[in-house]
Amino acid sequence: MVNLKMFIDGEWKDAENQETRPVINPANGEVISYAPEGTTADTRKAIYAARRAFEEGVWSGISAQERASYLLKIADKIDEYADELTELETMDNGKPLREAGFDVGDAAACFRYYAGLITKPDGQTYHVADPMQAMVVREPIGVCGLIVPWNYPLLMSVWKIAPALAAGNTIVFKPSEVTPVTPKKLFEIFEEVGLPKGVANMVMGAGAIVGNEIASHPEVDMISFTGGTKTGKHIMKTAADTMKKVSLELGGKSPNIIFADADFETAVDYALFGIFAGSGQVCSAGSRILVEESIYEKFVDRFVERANQIKVGPGDDPATEMGPLVSKEHLEKVLSYIELGRQEGATVACGGNRIVKNNLKNGYFVEPTVFVDVNQEMKIVQEEIFGPVVVIQKFKDEAEAIKLANGTVYGLAGGVFTNNGAKGLRVIKKLRAGITWVNSYHPTYNEAPWGGYKQSGIGRSLGTFGLEEFQEIKQININLQVEPIGWFSN
Ligand code: NDP
């Protein structure tokens, strides 16, 4: 693979100081490319290009229909390059081809969704007391800074870029330094469909430098960030100085509640999918399974039996069901949590180790890991591990299930399994979380808002809410009786 470049003001650029960093295939530890180590100066060039493009109106000034036609062309190109994007995503992030393929399909659908939405009616009119026509229109915010993590290199990018562009904004985008490969292909598509210069800019490099500049720069009007809660807090503080609008999709420690009256095999199946899909590197992962005590032993036995059968391997092997973790650094973080769980007194019911056999020895593979004998105070129950590690807890009744489920600082997602419809809805309504499922786990829709309560974030991606994140709201009052107001006597 050729070395990567950044896309600034319609041109492919190296970092101004020519520095690069290696991009590693997590399945074998090999270097697949080198990415520019963007600097503050590179970031500023991208911000100024986006500002110029916004002020010139080359994007915000064209009709919504024209913008939609660009988005539709992008979607078509994503379909055209689907195989290439799928392979790149697997190489970049490690996820199995099957998962990467779904992400690519979702990415095209997301562009199509926002192409459709932006041409639909919006705004409101009001009946007010004066002879006045009062109305609201939606407008682009301006220059949007978009910062994404490594777990869905393509899809997380698209969840932000598609609505931001649909709304008429210009963007400065930063992929994770760990996974810049698929985002680069996406920007090649932007070039191919002829997005006007300066509308979409991509700067690669460290969060602490490039991301920080985007968050702090006065010419960036809004920041949309997906990543860890700690980084989200830092960004919010940084953005406060210039009073940017902030949208944050952060971490989670989501509960998956299994009642004794649930369809047992369905519950086990979705619980496995909930934690081990994406090797657990999914913000909404069902990383805390809460099981009603009468079926607890049976559930753990069956869950462990099936977890042990998951085929772990390189993402490009069609037989693989679970891939590696994204990086050596992340592998070490996950292993240290497993060690911490042991020290805290929890029992490893299965897994618990790095996999070093045969062709996996140079990759960052971890066994599907299940902890039992846990309590609510343990760090492995409270903190996001972001790997294939799950804790299974026991509850007595509905009230205790809800208490345990809501008992962390997070509030991103949650699931309930029961054949009692009223109970399912009752429990879901008590969950302090933004994304929930009954008798299911994980399905995500471009049409429905995505985001969290509590320390899982602020704002929503996707759906109409996801578009509104990238829009200003303007009140317009038109006087229908044009004569002096007569407030002052002379
Ligand atoms: P990080 O928070 O470490 O990084 C996310 C992005 O922010 C990266 O591009 C990173 O750059 C950048 N960044 C890091 N430091 C700063 C900074 N000081 N200023 C600005 N930007 C910065 O998260 P991870 O990449 O480790 O991703 C995993 C996290 O993302 C998990 O906690 C997960 O829950 C969360 N997530 C949430 C989702 C949601 O929808 N709620 C969806 C997906 C993930 P760099 O390249 O240097 O790392």
Residues whose N, C-alpha, C, O or C-beta is under 5 A from the ligand:
A	BS01	NDP	I147 V148 P149 W150 N151 K174 P175 S176 E177 V178 G205 A206 G207 A208 G211 N212 T226 G227 G228 T229 T231 H234 E249 L250 G251 G252 C283 S456
